[in-house]
């Protein structure tokens, strides 16, 4: 009799079936009635952002301080794995994978567009647009929106998953990280719901990211090469991306994703160095330093900034939107971050995830966004006006001001494509894992199914509602997931406290987890039941 391969888990389970059906119906809805999909998605996000913007700000600020507390507390030396386990990937490879599979494509999309948008429409009332003061404020808020707040959300999910999975031998599922804080009655149903919600959030979040990249590529091809920017071009780009990431996903995480991530970071480094020294170098360095100083100086103020007295909408349109976006994205990025972080200490994990990618993002913003601000302030260009008309072409409008414009544009398009392939490759791996009961090596068939569904919903959202539809569709799950993140934080702290309590010191970490002990007791009881018939024969 053939033994079942443990690494080839069937997709014949309730989580896969329900989530795949929901995503398919969502895609069909967008295909046949795009206006109603955009209308309802926008209404849901508008309601949650206006009614719960304060909740998003409080929650994300809490995640920042909680992660930093863990890193610098007695829990910081705890390994995400066995005490003698070594890190699975080198530091450079690990950082490359974090950045590439996380928000790399978002940084490329908004690196020029966001500072110049804030330059035209300043975040604070009373600041005159397109002035030196507006430029400085634009850089400060660009740093804030792409800083450690975003990555603290990913850190919470990744840390909880990695801790329970690699140290306590739990399944790599979000629902497993909060088992011990759920009521016993109905626990299994709640966990099923959370697993399905995590998959839906991941698919829509990844579709948003891929869709933004596709719109940027099509916008760039239209701007640089005058290729007609229409639905056929965009669908064709989606098809090419689909083929590339399906090929990459079959090679496994140690080959395809790893190699693409390293190539990504190499291209990013080359472009940043080139534009740093070819552009206004001193201005870039000074804007980076001033932006970093402003970010740190106003950190607490910006973390809790709302406008209840003036009724302005900037915070909801930007900061609250970003926090909801990263929360909706967190199941995917957090799951992938956990998968590649085995063997690192909690301190290494928190500092690596929350500090290094944001600093790379700040540098990219300072170099590309800072160059755009310099050109508009001191050379009379109108890059900010072009950005206001079409954000997808922002970086290509900037590149036009440099020699080798065509070559640089081609390299930028290649970089965006690789970012998209890496993100999608990582996503189908995570989705396969989520829908295969936490298996770390999901089957190829499962990954292919998720890959096709991601491409389908991306194409539908692009054609039906463009960038706005992409953004709002991914945020429907943000509010319920905020509560799940809070439960994950409580469960993580509870387990860490239990592990570090004096009476538990020196014990196997598996035995300090209440849920593990409960399951262990269930196994013992089942074994006792199985012994009874044998003894009576």
VMD Tcl script that draws the C-alpha trace (Angstrom):
set ca {
  {0.00 0.00 0.00}
  {1.35 3.41 -1.02}
  {2.01 5.87 1.77}
  {0.65 9.38 1.47}
  {3.30 12.00 0.89}
  {3.08 14.42 3.85}
  {4.41 17.26 1.70}
  {1.65 16.85 -0.87}
  {-1.44 17.84 1.08}
  {-4.69 17.62 -0.87}
  {-6.81 20.71 -1.43}
  {-9.86 18.63 -0.48}
  {-10.61 20.61 2.68}
  {-13.26 23.10 3.79}
  {-10.88 26.09 4.04}
  {-9.67 25.72 0.46}
  {-13.11 25.07 -0.97}
  {-14.96 27.91 0.75}
  {-12.23 30.52 0.19}
  {-11.77 29.52 -3.47}
  {-15.53 29.71 -4.06}
  {-15.80 33.13 -2.39}
  {-12.90 34.50 -4.44}
  {-14.36 33.05 -7.64}
  {-17.77 34.62 -6.93}
  {-16.05 37.91 -6.08}
  {-14.23 37.79 -9.42}
  {-17.44 37.01 -11.33}
  {-19.19 39.87 -9.54}
  {-16.49 42.26 -10.67}
  {-16.58 40.89 -14.22}
  {-20.35 41.13 -14.72}
  {-21.26 44.05 -12.45}
  {-18.14 46.17 -11.88}
  {-20.05 49.30 -10.90}
  {-21.89 47.65 -8.00}
  {-18.67 45.98 -6.78}
  {-16.84 49.31 -6.76}
  {-19.84 51.02 -5.13}
  {-20.21 48.57 -2.23}
  {-16.47 48.14 -1.62}
  {-16.05 51.91 -1.51}
  {-19.05 52.29 0.82}
  {-17.69 49.68 3.25}
  {-14.26 51.27 3.39}
  {-15.67 54.79 3.68}
  {-17.81 53.73 6.64}
  {-15.03 51.86 8.46}
  {-12.38 54.55 7.89}
  {-14.63 57.37 9.11}
  {-16.09 55.44 12.04}
  {-12.97 53.52 13.09}
  {-10.06 55.68 11.95}
  {-9.25 56.37 15.60}
  {-9.24 52.61 16.24}
  {-6.79 51.95 13.39}
  {-4.43 54.65 14.68}
  {-4.55 53.41 18.28}
  {-4.10 49.78 17.24}
  {-1.14 50.31 14.92}
  {0.61 52.60 17.42}
  {0.07 49.86 20.02}
  {1.65 47.27 17.70}
  {4.73 49.49 17.30}
  {5.30 49.84 21.03}
  {4.47 46.19 21.72}
  {7.03 44.94 19.18}
  {9.73 47.25 20.51}
  {8.92 46.16 24.06}
  {9.39 42.50 23.10}
  {12.66 43.23 21.32}
  {14.28 45.00 24.28}
  {12.73 42.94 27.08}
  {13.77 39.61 28.57}
  {11.93 37.92 25.72}
  {14.27 39.33 23.08}
  {16.73 36.41 23.25}
  {14.09 33.72 22.68}
  {14.69 31.85 19.43}
  {12.03 31.35 16.77}
  {12.85 27.67 16.80}
  {14.97 25.42 18.99}
  {17.46 27.14 21.29}
  {20.44 25.89 19.27}
  {18.87 26.46 15.83}
  {20.71 28.60 13.28}
  {19.07 31.14 10.95}
  {17.90 29.48 7.73}
  {18.98 32.36 5.44}
  {21.89 34.81 5.49}
  {21.15 38.35 6.67}
  {21.32 39.89 3.17}
  {19.14 37.16 1.65}
  {16.66 37.48 4.51}
  {16.38 41.27 4.16}
  {16.07 40.93 0.38}
  {13.20 38.48 0.75}
  {11.46 40.69 3.35}
  {11.62 43.74 1.12}
  {10.82 42.04 -2.18}
  {7.90 39.99 -0.92}
  {6.61 42.80 1.24}
  {5.99 46.30 0.02}
  {8.79 46.73 -2.51}
  {6.40 47.25 -5.42}
  {4.47 49.82 -3.36}
  {7.63 51.83 -2.69}
  {8.48 51.85 -6.41}
  {4.92 52.97 -7.25}
  {4.68 55.73 -4.63}
  {8.37 56.68 -4.27}
  {7.96 59.69 -6.57}
  {4.17 59.99 -6.60}
  {3.55 60.39 -2.86}
  {6.06 63.16 -1.97}
  {5.03 65.16 -5.02}
  {1.32 64.64 -4.28}
  {1.81 65.98 -0.74}
  {3.90 68.79 -2.23}
  {0.83 69.91 -4.21}
  {-1.69 69.10 -1.46}
  {0.06 69.52 1.93}
  {-1.08 67.27 4.81}
  {-1.47 70.21 7.23}
  {-3.74 73.20 6.85}
  {-2.04 76.58 6.51}
  {0.94 75.32 4.50}
  {1.19 76.90 1.07}
  {1.40 74.29 -1.73}
  {4.56 73.88 -3.82}
  {6.81 75.75 -1.40}
  {9.93 74.70 0.50}
  {7.81 74.18 3.62}
  {5.39 71.98 1.67}
  {8.31 69.94 0.29}
  {9.73 69.32 3.77}
  {6.31 68.34 5.12}
  {5.74 66.07 2.12}
  {8.92 64.14 2.84}
  {8.13 63.86 6.56}
  {4.71 62.33 5.96}
  {6.00 60.08 3.17}
  {8.53 58.68 5.65}
  {5.80 58.26 8.25}
  {3.35 56.50 5.95}
  {6.05 54.03 4.84}
  {7.88 53.74 8.16}
  {7.89 51.34 11.08}
  {4.15 51.57 11.67}
  {3.50 49.60 8.50}
  {6.13 47.03 9.29}
  {5.00 46.64 12.91}
  {1.78 45.10 11.58}
  {3.74 42.58 9.52}
  {6.02 41.98 12.50}
  {3.11 41.08 14.81}
  {1.73 38.49 12.39}
  {5.13 37.12 11.40}
  {6.40 36.93 14.97}
  {3.33 35.13 16.31}
  {3.34 32.64 13.43}
  {7.07 31.95 13.61}
  {7.04 31.62 17.41}
  {4.15 29.17 17.64}
  {5.12 27.30 14.48}
  {8.85 26.82 14.97}
  {9.14 26.87 18.76}
  {5.87 25.24 19.79}
  {5.38 22.94 16.77}
  {2.03 24.46 15.82}
  {0.65 24.66 12.29}
  {1.62 27.74 10.31}
  {-1.89 29.20 10.41}
  {-3.09 32.51 11.83}
  {-5.98 30.72 13.51}
  {-3.50 28.56 15.44}
  {-1.78 31.57 17.01}
  {-4.88 32.67 18.91}
  {-6.26 29.27 19.98}
  {-5.50 29.78 23.64}
  {-7.45 33.07 23.83}
  {-10.55 31.72 22.06}
  {-13.48 30.22 23.98}
  {-13.50 26.42 23.95}
  {-17.10 26.38 22.78}
  {-17.14 27.01 19.05}
  {-13.33 27.30 18.84}
  {-13.00 25.11 15.74}
  {-15.62 27.12 13.82}
  {-14.00 30.43 14.76}
  {-10.62 29.11 13.58}
  {-12.12 28.02 10.27}
  {-13.65 31.46 9.77}
  {-10.32 33.17 10.56}
  {-8.43 30.90 8.13}
  {-10.90 31.65 5.34}
  {-10.83 35.40 6.10}
  {-7.01 35.34 6.01}
  {-7.02 33.75 2.55}
  {-9.59 36.20 1.17}
  {-7.63 39.16 2.58}
  {-4.42 37.79 1.08}
  {-5.87 37.30 -2.40}
  {-7.46 40.76 -2.58}
  {-4.38 42.39 -1.05}
  {-1.99 40.74 -3.49}
  {-4.32 41.55 -6.39}
  {-4.13 45.20 -5.32}
  {-0.34 45.17 -5.34}
  {-0.07 43.38 -8.67}
  {-2.73 45.64 -10.15}
  {-0.83 48.77 -9.08}
  {2.33 47.41 -10.67}
  {0.52 46.48 -13.88}
  {-1.00 49.97 -14.13}
  {2.45 51.47 -13.57}
  {3.98 49.28 -16.29}
  {1.21 50.07 -18.78}
  {1.37 53.77 -17.91}
  {5.14 53.74 -18.37}
  {4.96 51.92 -21.69}
  {2.41 54.45 -22.90}
  {4.45 57.43 -21.69}
  {7.84 56.19 -22.92}
  {7.00 54.13 -26.01}
  {3.52 55.51 -26.89}
  {1.99 52.04 -26.64}
  {-1.83 52.41 -26.38}
  {-2.71 52.20 -22.69}
  {-5.87 50.12 -22.78}
  {-7.43 47.05 -21.18}
  {-5.83 44.68 -23.68}
  {-2.33 45.88 -22.79}
  {-3.07 45.56 -19.07}
  {-4.58 42.08 -19.40}
  {-1.59 41.04 -21.51}
  {0.80 42.22 -18.79}
  {-1.21 40.29 -16.18}
  {-0.93 37.16 -18.36}
  {2.86 37.53 -18.68}
  {3.21 38.05 -14.92}
  {1.04 34.95 -14.33}
  {3.25 32.73 -16.49}
  {6.44 34.03 -14.87}
  {5.30 33.57 -11.28}
  {3.82 30.14 -11.94}
  {7.18 29.04 -13.37}
  {9.00 30.56 -10.41}
  {6.60 29.06 -7.84}
  {7.36 25.51 -9.00}
  {11.03 25.88 -8.07}
  {10.39 26.33 -4.35}
  {11.23 29.05 -1.86}
  {14.97 28.26 -1.77}
  {15.38 28.82 -5.50}
  {12.83 30.98 -7.32}
  {11.84 33.43 -4.59}
  {15.36 33.59 -3.15}
  {17.06 34.28 -6.50}
  {14.45 36.83 -7.63}
  {14.69 38.63 -4.29}
  {18.47 38.90 -4.56}
  {18.17 40.14 -8.16}
  {15.57 42.67 -7.01}
  {17.74 44.11 -4.28}
  {20.73 44.27 -6.61}
  {18.73 46.28 -9.16}
  {17.37 48.52 -6.41}
  {20.89 49.16 -5.12}
  {22.23 49.96 -8.61}
  {19.40 52.38 -9.40}
  {19.66 54.11 -6.02}
  {23.43 54.56 -6.31}
  {23.14 55.83 -9.90}
  {20.48 58.44 -9.11}
  {22.12 59.44 -5.84}
  {25.32 60.48 -7.63}
  {23.76 61.52 -10.96}
  {21.05 63.61 -9.29}
  {21.29 66.46 -6.75}
  {23.45 64.46 -4.33}
  {23.82 67.02 -1.55}
  {20.11 67.89 -1.64}
  {19.18 64.19 -1.50}
  {21.44 63.54 1.48}
  {20.22 66.63 3.32}
  {16.56 65.85 2.59}
  {17.09 62.30 3.88}
  {18.66 63.54 7.12}
  {16.06 66.29 7.66}
  {13.23 63.91 6.77}
  {14.53 61.31 9.22}
  {14.91 63.95 11.93}
  {11.39 65.30 11.33}
  {10.03 61.76 11.35}
  {11.60 60.99 14.72}
  {10.78 64.40 16.22}
  {7.07 64.21 15.27}
  {6.74 60.44 15.63}
  {4.20 60.42 18.49}
  {2.30 63.43 17.14}
  {1.82 61.83 13.70}
  {0.94 58.47 15.26}
  {-2.18 59.97 16.83}
  {-2.96 62.75 14.36}
  {-6.68 63.16 13.50}
  {-8.77 66.18 12.50}
  {-12.10 65.97 14.40}
  {-12.28 69.75 14.87}
  {-11.67 70.84 11.28}
  {-13.35 67.97 9.45}
  {-10.49 67.60 6.94}
  {-10.17 64.24 5.19}
  {-6.41 64.02 4.53}
  {-5.73 61.61 7.41}
  {-8.51 59.25 6.29}
  {-7.39 59.46 2.67}
  {-3.77 58.63 3.46}
  {-2.71 57.44 6.92}
  {-5.91 55.60 7.87}
  {-6.07 54.12 4.38}
  {-2.47 52.89 4.64}
  {-3.01 51.36 8.07}
  {-6.13 49.55 6.85}
  {-4.24 48.44 3.75}
  {-1.33 46.92 5.67}
  {-3.69 45.19 8.09}
  {-5.54 43.65 5.14}
  {-2.14 42.65 3.70}
  {-0.75 41.32 6.97}
  {-1.81 37.64 6.62}
  {0.26 37.36 3.43}
  {3.34 39.37 4.33}
  {3.36 38.12 7.93}
  {3.07 34.48 6.85}
  {5.92 34.85 4.37}
  {8.09 36.76 6.85}
  {7.53 33.98 9.39}
  {8.45 31.29 6.87}
  {11.87 32.84 6.11}
  {12.73 33.81 9.71}
  {13.27 30.46 11.37}
  {16.24 30.38 13.74}
  {16.36 34.12 14.49}
  {15.81 35.59 17.94}
  {12.81 37.79 18.66}
  {15.15 40.78 18.94}
  {16.77 40.06 15.56}
  {13.35 39.52 14.01}
  {11.76 42.73 15.31}
  {14.72 44.97 14.52}
  {15.26 43.35 11.12}
  {11.62 43.58 10.07}
  {10.78 46.99 11.57}
  {13.99 48.91 10.89}
  {15.81 47.70 7.77}
  {13.01 47.68 5.13}
  {11.70 51.11 6.23}
  {15.22 52.59 6.04}
  {15.59 51.21 2.50}
  {12.20 52.74 1.71}
  {13.25 56.09 3.18}
  {16.39 56.07 1.05}
  {14.35 55.31 -2.09}
  {11.89 58.11 -1.25}
  {14.69 60.58 -0.56}
  {16.52 59.75 -3.79}
  {13.60 59.61 -6.22}
  {10.98 61.72 -4.45}
  {13.65 64.15 -3.27}
  {14.98 64.52 -6.81}
  {11.47 65.28 -8.06}
  {11.00 67.93 -5.36}
  {14.39 69.49 -6.17}
  {13.63 69.71 -9.88}
  {10.25 71.37 -9.28}
  {11.60 73.76 -6.63}
  {14.84 74.85 -8.34}
  {14.75 74.06 -12.08}
  {11.19 74.94 -13.04}
  {9.99 71.48 -14.05}
  {6.34 70.49 -13.59}
  {6.71 66.90 -12.40}
  {4.18 67.42 -9.60}
  {1.56 68.55 -12.10}
  {2.13 65.47 -14.24}
  {1.83 63.31 -11.11}
  {-1.47 65.00 -10.24}
  {-2.80 64.01 -13.66}
  {-1.60 60.39 -13.60}
  {0.24 58.84 -10.64}
  {1.11 55.71 -12.63}
  {3.56 57.64 -14.81}
  {5.25 59.55 -11.96}
  {8.59 57.78 -11.98}
  {8.83 57.82 -15.78}
  {8.17 61.56 -15.87}
  {11.12 61.93 -13.47}
  {13.38 59.64 -15.53}
  {12.78 61.85 -18.57}
  {14.94 64.52 -16.90}
  {18.01 62.25 -17.06}
  {20.26 60.97 -19.85}
  {19.76 57.38 -21.04}
  {16.04 57.92 -20.45}
  {14.91 54.94 -22.56}
  {17.41 52.54 -20.99}
  {16.54 53.69 -17.47}
  {12.84 53.29 -18.21}
  {13.36 49.73 -19.46}
  {15.39 48.87 -16.33}
  {12.63 50.37 -14.13}
  {9.97 48.31 -15.93}
  {12.08 45.16 -15.48}
  {12.46 45.98 -11.77}
  {8.68 46.38 -11.37}
  {8.07 43.09 -13.21}
  {10.49 41.23 -10.93}
  {8.87 42.80 -7.85}
  {5.47 41.67 -9.08}
  {6.66 38.15 -9.83}
  {8.34 37.88 -6.43}
  {5.26 39.16 -4.60}
  {2.92 36.85 -6.51}
  {5.30 33.91 -6.15}
  {5.43 34.48 -2.40}
  {1.65 34.89 -2.29}
  {0.81 31.61 -4.01}
  {3.21 29.85 -1.65}
  {1.52 31.43 1.39}
  {-1.97 30.75 0.03}
  {-1.02 27.16 -0.66}
  {0.25 26.84 2.89}
  {-2.87 28.48 4.37}
  {-5.25 26.28 2.38}
  {-3.28 23.06 2.99}
  {-3.60 23.03 6.76}
  {-0.32 24.90 7.32}
  {1.89 22.65 5.19}
  {5.28 24.31 4.59}
  {5.55 22.67 1.16}
  {2.14 23.04 -0.51}
  {1.47 21.06 -3.67}
  {2.04 22.58 -7.10}
  {-1.61 22.12 -8.09}
  {-2.80 24.21 -5.14}
  {-0.32 26.97 -5.97}
  {-1.36 26.98 -9.63}
  {-5.05 27.32 -8.70}
  {-4.32 30.29 -6.43}
  {-2.05 31.81 -9.05}
  {-4.80 31.73 -11.67}
  {-7.38 33.15 -9.22}
  {-5.05 36.03 -8.26}
  {-4.44 36.89 -11.92}
  {-8.17 36.69 -12.67}
  {-9.27 39.01 -9.89}
  {-6.41 41.40 -10.70}
  {-7.50 41.65 -14.32}
  {-11.16 42.10 -13.37}
  {-10.43 44.86 -10.85}
  {-8.10 46.71 -13.23}
  {-10.57 46.67 -16.11}
  {-13.66 47.37 -14.01}
  {-12.56 50.08 -11.62}
  {-8.87 50.90 -11.98}
  {-6.64 51.99 -9.09}
  {-9.44 53.14 -6.77}
  {-11.31 49.86 -7.12}
  {-8.12 47.90 -6.49}
  {-7.45 49.83 -3.30}
  {-10.93 49.73 -1.81}
  {-11.57 46.07 -2.63}
  {-8.62 44.98 -0.52}
  {-9.76 46.84 2.61}
  {-13.06 45.14 3.38}
  {-11.34 42.66 5.70}
  {-9.17 45.26 7.50}
  {-11.50 46.00 10.42}
  {-12.15 42.39 11.55}
  {-8.46 41.60 11.07}
  {-7.48 44.40 13.43}
  {-9.24 42.55 16.24}
  {-7.48 39.32 15.20}
  {-4.09 41.09 15.39}
  {-4.90 42.29 18.91}
  {-5.78 38.71 19.92}
  {-2.51 37.49 18.37}
  {-0.58 40.02 20.46}
  {-2.34 38.91 23.66}
  {-1.78 35.21 22.89}
  {1.89 35.80 22.05}
  {2.57 37.74 25.24}
  {0.71 35.16 27.32}
  {2.77 32.31 25.90}
  {6.07 34.21 26.21}
  {5.28 35.09 29.84}
  {4.48 31.48 30.55}
  {7.73 30.32 28.97}
  {9.80 32.82 30.95}
  {8.08 32.25 34.28}
  {10.49 30.94 36.99}
  {8.75 27.57 37.37}
  {8.95 26.98 33.59}
  {12.57 27.98 33.05}
  {14.62 25.15 31.61}
  {11.64 23.19 30.34}
  {10.99 22.26 26.74}
  {9.09 25.21 25.18}
  {6.50 22.80 23.83}
  {5.40 22.00 27.36}
  {4.85 25.64 28.33}
  {2.09 26.23 25.80}
  {-1.40 25.69 27.28}
  {-2.90 24.77 23.91}
  {-0.12 22.30 23.20}
  {-0.62 20.75 26.64}
  {-4.36 20.55 26.00}
  {-3.82 18.77 22.68}
  {-1.24 16.51 24.29}
  {-3.80 15.53 26.92}
  {-6.34 14.78 24.19}
  {-3.81 12.49 22.48}
  {-3.19 10.66 25.78}
  {-6.90 10.15 26.34}
  {-7.31 8.81 22.81}
  {-4.44 6.38 23.34}
  {-6.04 5.15 26.56}
  {-9.30 4.52 24.71}
  {-7.48 2.55 22.02}
  {-5.85 0.33 24.66}
  {-9.16 -0.86 26.15}
  {-10.22 -3.24 23.36}
  {-6.75 -4.78 23.22}
  {-6.78 -5.53 26.96}
  {-10.21 -7.20 26.84}
  {-9.31 -9.60 24.02}
}
mol new
graphics top color blue
foreach p $ca { graphics top sphere $p radius 0.5 }
foreach p [lrange $ca 0 end-1] q [lrange $ca 1 end] { graphics top cylinder $p $q radius 0.2 }
display resetview
